[in-house]
Amino acid sequence: MSFVIRAAQLNVSKGTGGPFAAAIFETESGKLVSLGVNLVTSGGLSILHAEMLAFALAQQKIGTYDLGRYDLPGHDLVASTEPCAMCLGAIPWSGVRRVIVGARDSDARAIGFDEGPKIKEWRSELEKRGIAVICDVGREAAVQVLLSYSLQGGKIYNSRESS
């Protein structure tokens, strides 16, 4: 998690995107497979969330859309903040078997991000699908990245922002 949080902070300090990062790791070995940082503003695309990039890069590297395929090692998604509605929807289809998050949805909303309409029971819904969820790992450090972004005047990009 500390690696992912550092990537989020670097994304903020370099001005390349929002205060979010995510990575895919092999569960058993801890080997890094991919890293994604939020590139919504710099890339000009609403789908360039850290988790979406981490999934896409891992799937390209491994050569399959299913990171949970029977002949592959297990994979974890480690994200600096709980997934928004879009990224939450992508998790079951990615094949990851565990999700580890730092800051909470409420922490992102507190600085103005609209995380979308998520069901309150999102953790248990993933667990019903065999995907373990671990929350609040490094939360304090992850929240500091969000606050730093906000204090630096980072763009809060929501779908219906005022110009």
C-alpha atoms as an extended CHARMM CRD file, in Angstrom:
* protein
*
       163  EXT
         1         1  MET       CA              0.0000000000        0.0000000000        0.0000000000  PROA      1               0.0000000000
         2         2  SER       CA              2.7950000000        2.4320000000        0.7530000000  PROA      2               0.0000000000
         3         3  PHE       CA              4.0250000000        2.0330000000       -2.8550000000  PROA      3               0.0000000000
         4         4  VAL       CA              0.5450000000        2.8480000000       -4.1890000000  PROA      4               0.0000000000
         5         5  ILE       CA              0.1030000000        5.8470000000       -1.8940000000  PROA      5               0.0000000000
         6         6  ARG       CA              3.5110000000        7.1900000000       -2.9420000000  PROA      6               0.0000000000
         7         7  ALA       CA              2.4500000000        6.8480000000       -6.5880000000  PROA      7               0.0000000000
         8         8  ALA       CA             -0.7420000000        8.8220000000       -5.8530000000  PROA      8               0.0000000000
         9         9  GLN       CA              1.2860000000       11.5600000000       -4.1500000000  PROA      9               0.0000000000
        10        10  LEU       CA              3.7290000000       11.6790000000       -7.0560000000  PROA      10              0.0000000000
        11        11  ASN       CA              0.7950000000       12.0030000000       -9.4720000000  PROA      11              0.0000000000
        12        12  VAL       CA             -0.3620000000       15.0240000000       -7.4490000000  PROA      12              0.0000000000
        13        13  SER       CA              3.0530000000       16.6540000000       -7.1470000000  PROA      13              0.0000000000
        14        14  LYS       CA              3.7900000000       16.1970000000      -10.8790000000  PROA      14              0.0000000000
        15        15  GLY       CA              0.3480000000       17.5590000000      -11.8020000000  PROA      15              0.0000000000
        16        16  THR       CA             -0.3830000000       14.5850000000      -14.0470000000  PROA      16              0.0000000000
        17        17  GLY       CA             -3.7810000000       13.7210000000      -12.5960000000  PROA      17              0.0000000000
        18        18  GLY       CA             -5.9290000000       13.2270000000       -9.5620000000  PROA      18              0.0000000000
        19        19  PRO       CA             -4.9250000000       11.9530000000       -6.1250000000  PROA      19              0.0000000000
        20        20  PHE       CA             -5.5100000000        8.2780000000       -6.8460000000  PROA      20              0.0000000000
        21        21  ALA       CA             -3.3150000000        5.2750000000       -7.6570000000  PROA      21              0.0000000000
        22        22  ALA       CA             -3.8770000000        1.5280000000       -7.8870000000  PROA      22              0.0000000000
        23        23  ALA       CA             -1.7660000000       -1.5110000000       -8.6070000000  PROA      23              0.0000000000
        24        24  ILE       CA             -2.1840000000       -5.1780000000       -9.3910000000  PROA      24              0.0000000000
        25        25  PHE       CA              0.0560000000       -7.5470000000       -7.4420000000  PROA      25              0.0000000000
        26        26  GLU       CA              0.3980000000      -11.3190000000       -7.4860000000  PROA      26              0.0000000000
        27        27  THR       CA             -1.1770000000      -12.4550000000       -4.2220000000  PROA      27              0.0000000000
        28        28  GLU       CA              1.3900000000      -15.0330000000       -3.1190000000  PROA      28              0.0000000000
        29        29  SER       CA              4.6440000000      -13.5270000000       -4.3550000000  PROA      29              0.0000000000
        30        30  GLY       CA              3.7260000000       -9.8560000000       -3.9240000000  PROA      30              0.0000000000
        31        31  LYS       CA              5.1770000000       -9.2450000000       -7.4050000000  PROA      31              0.0000000000
        32        32  LEU       CA              4.0110000000       -5.9810000000       -8.9870000000  PROA      32              0.0000000000
        33        33  VAL       CA              2.1580000000       -6.6400000000      -12.2370000000  PROA      33              0.0000000000
        34        34  SER       CA              0.9310000000       -3.1330000000      -13.0760000000  PROA      34              0.0000000000
        35        35  LEU       CA              0.5320000000        0.3690000000      -11.6910000000  PROA      35              0.0000000000
        36        36  GLY       CA             -2.1540000000        2.8380000000      -12.6650000000  PROA      36              0.0000000000
        37        37  VAL       CA             -2.5090000000        6.4550000000      -11.6540000000  PROA      37              0.0000000000
        38        38  ASN       CA             -5.4680000000        8.6970000000      -12.2890000000  PROA      38              0.0000000000
        39        39  LEU       CA             -5.0470000000       10.4940000000      -15.6300000000  PROA      39              0.0000000000
        40        40  VAL       CA             -8.5610000000       11.8860000000      -16.1120000000  PROA      40              0.0000000000
        41        41  THR       CA             -7.5330000000       15.5250000000      -16.4440000000  PROA      41              0.0000000000
        42        42  SER       CA             -4.2540000000       15.0510000000      -18.2960000000  PROA      42              0.0000000000
        43        43  GLY       CA             -5.6930000000       12.3890000000      -20.6090000000  PROA      43              0.0000000000
        44        44  GLY       CA             -9.0360000000       14.0940000000      -21.1150000000  PROA      44              0.0000000000
        45        45  LEU       CA            -10.9930000000       10.8620000000      -20.6500000000  PROA      45              0.0000000000
        46        46  SER       CA            -13.4120000000       10.1060000000      -17.8080000000  PROA      46              0.0000000000
        47        47  ILE       CA            -12.4470000000        6.4170000000      -17.7460000000  PROA      47              0.0000000000
        48        48  LEU       CA             -8.7680000000        6.9970000000      -16.9630000000  PROA      48              0.0000000000
        49        49  HSD       CA             -9.1470000000        6.0880000000      -13.3060000000  PROA      49              0.0000000000
        50        50  ALA       CA             -6.2150000000        4.4400000000      -11.5550000000  PROA      50              0.0000000000
        51        51  GLU       CA             -7.9920000000        1.1020000000      -11.1300000000  PROA      51              0.0000000000
        52        52  MET       CA             -9.1090000000        0.9700000000      -14.7570000000  PROA      52              0.0000000000
        53        53  LEU       CA             -5.5520000000        1.6020000000      -15.9380000000  PROA      53              0.0000000000
        54        54  ALA       CA             -4.1160000000       -0.9510000000      -13.5050000000  PROA      54              0.0000000000
        55        55  PHE       CA             -6.5670000000       -3.5810000000      -14.7850000000  PROA      55              0.0000000000
        56        56  ALA       CA             -5.9110000000       -2.7720000000      -18.4460000000  PROA      56              0.0000000000
        57        57  LEU       CA             -2.1290000000       -2.7830000000      -18.0840000000  PROA      57              0.0000000000
        58        58  ALA       CA             -2.1260000000       -6.0410000000      -16.0990000000  PROA      58              0.0000000000
        59        59  GLN       CA             -4.4270000000       -7.7610000000      -18.5730000000  PROA      59              0.0000000000
        60        60  GLN       CA             -2.2950000000       -6.6120000000      -21.5050000000  PROA      60              0.0000000000
        61        61  LYS       CA              0.9060000000       -7.7180000000      -19.7890000000  PROA      61              0.0000000000
        62        62  ILE       CA             -0.4470000000      -11.1420000000      -18.8470000000  PROA      62              0.0000000000
        63        63  GLY       CA             -2.3290000000      -11.5530000000      -22.1320000000  PROA      63              0.0000000000
        64        64  THR       CA             -5.8240000000      -12.2100000000      -20.8230000000  PROA      64              0.0000000000
        65        65  TYR       CA             -8.8870000000      -10.2860000000      -19.6890000000  PROA      65              0.0000000000
        66        66  ASP       CA             -9.2760000000      -12.7140000000      -16.7400000000  PROA      66              0.0000000000
        67        67  LEU       CA             -6.7050000000      -12.1800000000      -13.9960000000  PROA      67              0.0000000000
        68        68  GLY       CA             -8.4090000000      -14.9930000000      -12.0750000000  PROA      68              0.0000000000
        69        69  ARG       CA             -7.9190000000      -17.6310000000      -14.7460000000  PROA      69              0.0000000000
        70        70  TYR       CA             -7.3060000000      -21.1020000000      -13.3050000000  PROA      70              0.0000000000
        71        71  ASP       CA             -3.7440000000      -21.3800000000      -14.6300000000  PROA      71              0.0000000000
        72        72  LEU       CA             -2.5770000000      -18.0100000000      -13.2750000000  PROA      72              0.0000000000
        73        73  PRO       CA             -1.4520000000      -16.9860000000       -9.8060000000  PROA      73              0.0000000000
        74        74  GLY       CA             -4.0240000000      -15.0460000000       -7.7720000000  PROA      74              0.0000000000
        75        75  HSD       CA             -4.0710000000      -11.2780000000       -8.1550000000  PROA      75              0.0000000000
        76        76  ASP       CA             -4.8650000000       -8.3970000000       -5.7800000000  PROA      76              0.0000000000
        77        77  LEU       CA             -6.0120000000       -4.8850000000       -6.5220000000  PROA      77              0.0000000000
        78        78  VAL       CA             -4.4100000000       -2.3970000000       -4.1270000000  PROA      78              0.0000000000
        79        79  ALA       CA             -5.9820000000        1.0700000000       -4.3800000000  PROA      79              0.0000000000
        80        80  SER       CA             -5.2200000000        4.2720000000       -2.5210000000  PROA      80              0.0000000000
        81        81  THR       CA             -8.9630000000        4.9770000000       -2.1470000000  PROA      81              0.0000000000
        82        82  GLU       CA            -12.1140000000        2.8420000000       -2.2180000000  PROA      82              0.0000000000
        83        83  PRO       CA            -13.3700000000        2.3300000000       -5.7700000000  PROA      83              0.0000000000
        84        84  CYS       CA            -15.8790000000        4.6960000000       -7.3290000000  PROA      84              0.0000000000
        85        85  ALA       CA            -19.0050000000        3.2760000000       -8.9750000000  PROA      85              0.0000000000
        86        86  MET       CA            -17.2630000000        2.6810000000      -12.3290000000  PROA      86              0.0000000000
        87        87  CYS       CA            -14.2150000000        0.9640000000      -10.8570000000  PROA      87              0.0000000000
        88        88  LEU       CA            -16.3650000000       -1.0820000000       -8.4830000000  PROA      88              0.0000000000
        89        89  GLY       CA            -18.2600000000       -2.3890000000      -11.4980000000  PROA      89              0.0000000000
        90        90  ALA       CA            -15.0160000000       -3.4540000000      -13.1680000000  PROA      90              0.0000000000
        91        91  ILE       CA            -13.6760000000       -5.4330000000      -10.2040000000  PROA      91              0.0000000000
        92        92  PRO       CA            -15.6950000000       -8.6560000000      -10.6140000000  PROA      92              0.0000000000
        93        93  TRP       CA            -14.9280000000       -8.7780000000      -14.3490000000  PROA      93              0.0000000000
        94        94  SER       CA            -11.1890000000       -8.2540000000      -13.8230000000  PROA      94              0.0000000000
        95        95  GLY       CA            -10.5960000000      -11.5800000000      -12.0890000000  PROA      95              0.0000000000
        96        96  VAL       CA             -8.8250000000      -10.1930000000       -9.0050000000  PROA      96              0.0000000000
        97        97  ARG       CA             -9.4420000000      -12.2410000000       -5.8810000000  PROA      97              0.0000000000
        98        98  ARG       CA             -8.7290000000       -9.5630000000       -3.2880000000  PROA      98              0.0000000000
        99        99  VAL       CA             -9.2140000000       -5.7900000000       -3.0290000000  PROA      99              0.0000000000
       100       100  ILE       CA             -7.1580000000       -3.7550000000       -0.5530000000  PROA      100             0.0000000000
       101       101  VAL       CA             -7.9780000000       -0.0680000000       -0.1050000000  PROA      101             0.0000000000
       102       102  GLY       CA             -6.6360000000        2.8950000000        1.8620000000  PROA      102             0.0000000000
       103       103  ALA       CA             -8.8640000000        5.9820000000        2.0690000000  PROA      103             0.0000000000
       104       104  ARG       CA            -12.6130000000        5.6180000000        2.2520000000  PROA      104             0.0000000000
       105       105  ASP       CA            -15.2350000000        6.7440000000       -0.2410000000  PROA      105             0.0000000000
       106       106  SER       CA            -16.2820000000        9.3690000000        2.3120000000  PROA      106             0.0000000000
       107       107  ASP       CA            -12.7360000000       10.7730000000        2.3490000000  PROA      107             0.0000000000
       108       108  ALA       CA            -12.8430000000       11.3820000000       -1.4310000000  PROA      108             0.0000000000
       109       109  ARG       CA            -16.3440000000       12.8560000000       -1.1740000000  PROA      109             0.0000000000
       110       110  ALA       CA            -15.1670000000       15.1560000000        1.6390000000  PROA      110             0.0000000000
       111       111  ILE       CA            -12.9010000000       17.0300000000       -0.7890000000  PROA      111             0.0000000000
       112       112  GLY       CA            -15.6070000000       17.1920000000       -3.4570000000  PROA      112             0.0000000000
       113       113  PHE       CA            -15.2870000000       14.1060000000       -5.6370000000  PROA      113             0.0000000000
       114       114  ASP       CA            -18.5330000000       12.4360000000       -6.7280000000  PROA      114             0.0000000000
       115       115  GLU       CA            -17.8730000000        8.7270000000       -6.3990000000  PROA      115             0.0000000000
       116       116  GLY       CA            -21.1450000000        7.8070000000       -8.0710000000  PROA      116             0.0000000000
       117       117  PRO       CA            -24.0680000000        5.7280000000       -6.8920000000  PROA      117             0.0000000000
       118       118  LYS       CA            -22.5770000000        2.7540000000       -5.0610000000  PROA      118             0.0000000000
       119       119  ILE       CA            -24.5730000000        0.2920000000       -3.0470000000  PROA      119             0.0000000000
       120       120  LYS       CA            -23.7920000000        0.4650000000        0.6680000000  PROA      120             0.0000000000
       121       121  GLU       CA            -23.0880000000       -3.2790000000        0.7910000000  PROA      121             0.0000000000
       122       122  TRP       CA            -20.4210000000       -3.1920000000       -1.9260000000  PROA      122             0.0000000000
       123       123  ARG       CA            -17.9180000000       -5.0940000000        0.2190000000  PROA      123             0.0000000000
       124       124  SER       CA            -20.2670000000       -7.9750000000        0.9560000000  PROA      124             0.0000000000
       125       125  GLU       CA            -21.3640000000       -8.1040000000       -2.6870000000  PROA      125             0.0000000000
       126       126  LEU       CA            -17.7470000000       -8.5960000000       -3.7600000000  PROA      126             0.0000000000
       127       127  GLU       CA            -17.2070000000      -11.1590000000       -1.0040000000  PROA      127             0.0000000000
       128       128  LYS       CA            -20.2600000000      -13.1080000000       -2.2740000000  PROA      128             0.0000000000
       129       129  ARG       CA            -18.3410000000      -13.3990000000       -5.5510000000  PROA      129             0.0000000000
       130       130  GLY       CA            -15.2500000000      -14.7580000000       -3.8340000000  PROA      130             0.0000000000
       131       131  ILE       CA            -13.3790000000      -11.4480000000       -3.7480000000  PROA      131             0.0000000000
       132       132  ALA       CA            -11.9660000000      -10.5950000000       -0.3150000000  PROA      132             0.0000000000
       133       133  VAL       CA            -12.0220000000       -6.9220000000        0.7200000000  PROA      133             0.0000000000
       134       134  ILE       CA             -9.6480000000       -5.2740000000        3.1910000000  PROA      134             0.0000000000
       135       135  CYS       CA            -10.2430000000       -1.6030000000        4.0100000000  PROA      135             0.0000000000
       136       136  ASP       CA             -8.4280000000        1.2190000000        5.8050000000  PROA      136             0.0000000000
       137       137  VAL       CA             -4.9100000000       -0.0360000000        5.0290000000  PROA      137             0.0000000000
       138       138  GLY       CA             -2.7110000000        3.0610000000        5.2720000000  PROA      138             0.0000000000
       139       139  ARG       CA             -5.8470000000        5.1910000000        5.4410000000  PROA      139             0.0000000000
       140       140  GLU       CA             -4.2170000000        8.1140000000        7.2180000000  PROA      140             0.0000000000
       141       141  ALA       CA             -1.4720000000        8.4470000000        4.5920000000  PROA      141             0.0000000000
       142       142  ALA       CA             -3.9750000000        8.0100000000        1.7460000000  PROA      142             0.0000000000
       143       143  VAL       CA             -6.2100000000       10.7380000000        3.2100000000  PROA      143             0.0000000000
       144       144  GLN       CA             -3.1970000000       13.0480000000        3.3840000000  PROA      144             0.0000000000
       145       145  VAL       CA             -2.7510000000       12.6720000000       -0.3840000000  PROA      145             0.0000000000
       146       146  LEU       CA             -6.3900000000       13.6550000000       -0.9100000000  PROA      146             0.0000000000
       147       147  LEU       CA             -6.0360000000       16.6540000000        1.3970000000  PROA      147             0.0000000000
       148       148  SER       CA             -2.7780000000       17.6990000000       -0.2460000000  PROA      148             0.0000000000
       149       149  TYR       CA             -4.4620000000       17.6270000000       -3.6490000000  PROA      149             0.0000000000
       150       150  SER       CA             -7.3440000000       19.7120000000       -2.3630000000  PROA      150             0.0000000000
       151       151  LEU       CA             -5.1180000000       22.2540000000       -0.6050000000  PROA      151             0.0000000000
       152       152  GLN       CA             -3.0040000000       22.6640000000       -3.7580000000  PROA      152             0.0000000000
       153       153  GLY       CA             -6.1520000000       23.5590000000       -5.6740000000  PROA      153             0.0000000000
       154       154  GLY       CA             -6.2880000000       20.2950000000       -7.6030000000  PROA      154             0.0000000000
       155       155  LYS       CA             -9.1500000000       20.0780000000      -10.0780000000  PROA      155             0.0000000000
       156       156  ILE       CA            -12.1840000000       18.2880000000       -8.6790000000  PROA      156             0.0000000000
       157       157  TYR       CA            -13.5720000000       16.7730000000      -11.8670000000  PROA      157             0.0000000000
       158       158  ASN       CA            -17.1360000000       15.5980000000      -11.6710000000  PROA      158             0.0000000000
       159       159  SER       CA            -19.4620000000       14.9210000000      -14.5540000000  PROA      159             0.0000000000
       160       160  ARG       CA            -21.4750000000       18.1240000000      -14.1150000000  PROA      160             0.0000000000
       161       161  GLU       CA            -18.9020000000       20.5990000000      -12.8450000000  PROA      161             0.0000000000
       162       162  SER       CA            -19.4430000000       24.2900000000      -13.3000000000  PROA      162             0.0000000000
       163       163  SER       CA            -17.0910000000       26.0890000000      -15.6640000000  PROA      163             0.0000000000
